[in-house]
Structure formats: structure tokens, C-alpha cells
Amino acid sequence: MSVLVGAEIEKALKDGSIRIEPLDWSQVGPGSIDLTLGNEFRVFKKRSKVYHVRNDSRFEEITRSVHVEDGCFVVIKPGEMVLGITREKITLADNISGRLEGRSRFARFGLAVHVTAGFMHPGISNHQVLEIVNLGHAPLALYPDTRICQFVFERCAGHATYRGRFAEQSKP
């Protein structure tokens, strides 16, 4: 697999093999596209009881949905985690995959934007859920529409389409 650079990303956007909705062309960088934080979050409920993590476990049981209006914010205390989602919907051709990465500017505050599962399969068509953790020592306020992460595109050696549980997710 090879990483697409700026000109190749622009070409793929124009020919439709990559679709970003909405797309702000200023978000296209030399090796990735910046994605912005959406308005929907899932905040973890405070609990002391052990939650058993198994194949059939559902994260919805231990989180609650929170909508944050533009201009407002959600606070993440040190050691806390929230689920967020990108404002943009990404659709990839069946020969393009990608990786979701944090941004250095926010990592310097102790903010981990995507804890795990950063690989995005070919053929996806969804909003990206962000597993956001404050690893720093100060509470952090997150605002919708902040360029929170970046998506790196890779051309695949074959063709495949992801059809898993989160294939068409639109909420965290």
C-alpha cells in the first residue's frame, strides 16, 4: 500500500474515489486531510461496578449521548475519555483505505484523539468515531468544528469493501 500525497488526494477527490462531505479544500494537506469535530458525543457514566467486556458487550450501556451546540464545548478532565465523531462523512473506493491520526498540536496538551482502531477499511462510507482521552493534567474544553484529527489515505493492492457493524455509522 502506498500513501497518497496532496496532489493524489486532490485527484481522488475530483474523480470520486474519495468523497468527503462537507469538504473544505483548505483541509487538504501534503499527506492527509484534516477532519473536524462534530456536535455529537458519548460521555461515560460514572460507575463503580465492573463492566464485563465481551464480544457481545455494548458501549451504549455505559455511555450517554450528549449534543454540543456550535460555539459551546465539552470538558474532558484528566484521565477521562469521551467518544466524539467527525463532522465529515468519508466514502472510499474499494481500492483505497486509510488511517485516522491525531494532530501534534493537540497531543502537546495531552489529548489523544484516537486511542485505537485507527485503520479504516476500503469501501467505507461513514463518519469517523473518535476515542478521545485526556492524558494531560488539566481539564480540556473541546469545541465542535475544531480540526481535531487527520485522515491518511492509502492505495490498496486489491479491491475489498467493509461491511461490518460500523459500516454506516453517523453517531458516536
N, C-alpha and C positions, 0 to 999 in steps of 0.2 A: 504494500500500500504506500502511496505517496501523498504527502501533504500538499494541498492546493494553496498557492500564494495569491496575493491580491488580484492580479490580472486574471488568473484562472478562476478565482471566486466570482469576479465580475462577469466573466464569460458564462459560467454555470448559472448565475442568476438571470442573465439575459436569455439563455436558451431553455430555461425552465427546469434544468436538472437539480437545481437548488431553488427553493422558494422560501422566502421569509416574509411573513405578514404580521404587522406592518413592517416595511423596510425603509430605513433612513440610510441613504447611501453614505453618509458620514460615518456610519458604524463599521464600514468595511475597512479593515486594516491590511497590513502587508502579509499576514498569515492567518487571519481569523476575522470573525465578525463579532463585535460587541453585542451582547443581549441585555435588555433592561428588565428590571424587577417589576413584576405585575402587582396587582392590588389584592390578590387572594393569598392567605397564609393559613397554615395549620399550626396551632400552638399546642405544646404538650401540656396535658392536665397534670396538676400536682398530685402525686400519689406516692404512698409508701409501700403499697402492696406490690409483690413481684408480678411482672407480666411475662408470661412464658412465650418465647419467640420460637415458632414452628413454621412449617410450610404453609399452614392454613391461617396463621395469625394475620390480623387486620389492624393496620396502624390507625385507622379511623376510631378504633375503640379507646385509644389513649391520647387522642388529639381532639381539638375543637377548631372549627372553621372561623376565621376572622377576616373581615373585609376592611382594608385600609384605603381611605379616600386619597386621591392625589393631593399632595401638599401636606398630608399627615404622615405619621410614622409608626412603626412598631419597634419596641425596645427589646433588645436581647441582652440579658445580663450575662456576666462571665460564667462560662460553663453551660449555658443554656443552648438549646437547639430549637429552631423553627423550620417548617417546610415552607418554601416560597415557590413561585412559578414565574417563568419568563412571560413578559407581555407578548413577545413574538411567538408565532407558530412556525415551526420549521418542517418543511417537507423535502425529503431527499429522494433522488432517483435510486433505483435498485443497485446501482454500482458506486454509490457514494455513502460513506459512513462518517462518523465524526466523534470528537471528544469535547466534553464540556470542561472548561478550566476556569479557575478563579482568576482574579486580577491582582497583580502585585501591589497596586496602590491600596487595596483593602486588606490584603494579607498583612501589611505592616501595622494594622490596627488589631491584629489577632483574629480577623474574620476569615473563616474557612467557608467558602461559598458552596462547595460541592464535596461532601465528605467521601462519598464512594459512588460506584456505578456511573462513572463518567463516560463510558463508551456508549455511543448512540448508533444503533444498527442501521444498515441500508434500508431504504424504503419507509422510514418513519414519517409520520405526519402528525405532529403534536407540539404542545407547549412543553418546555423542559422544567421538571420539578427540581428545585434546588434544596439540598440538605444543608442548611446554613447553621454554623456553630460559632459562638463567640469564644475563642480560645485566649482572649486577652484578659486584662484586669479591670477594664472599665465597661460600664453598660454602653451599648452601641445602638443608635437610632437608625433604622433603615427606612428609606423613602421609596415609594413606587416611582418608576421611571428612571432610577439610577442605573447607569451602565455597570451592572454588577458582575458579569462574567463574560467569557468569550467562547466561541464555538470554532473549533479547528476542524476543517474538512479533509477527508482522505478519500482518494480514488481506490476502489476495490479491484482485486484481480478477477472477480467474477460478478455474478448477479444474485441477489437474495432480497427478501422483504421480511421485516419484522412484523409478527402478528401476535405478540404476547399481550399480557394483561394491561399494559400501559400504552398500547399502540396508538390510541387516540385521546390520551389524557388532555384535559383542558383546565383542571383544577389540581392543586396540591393534595 
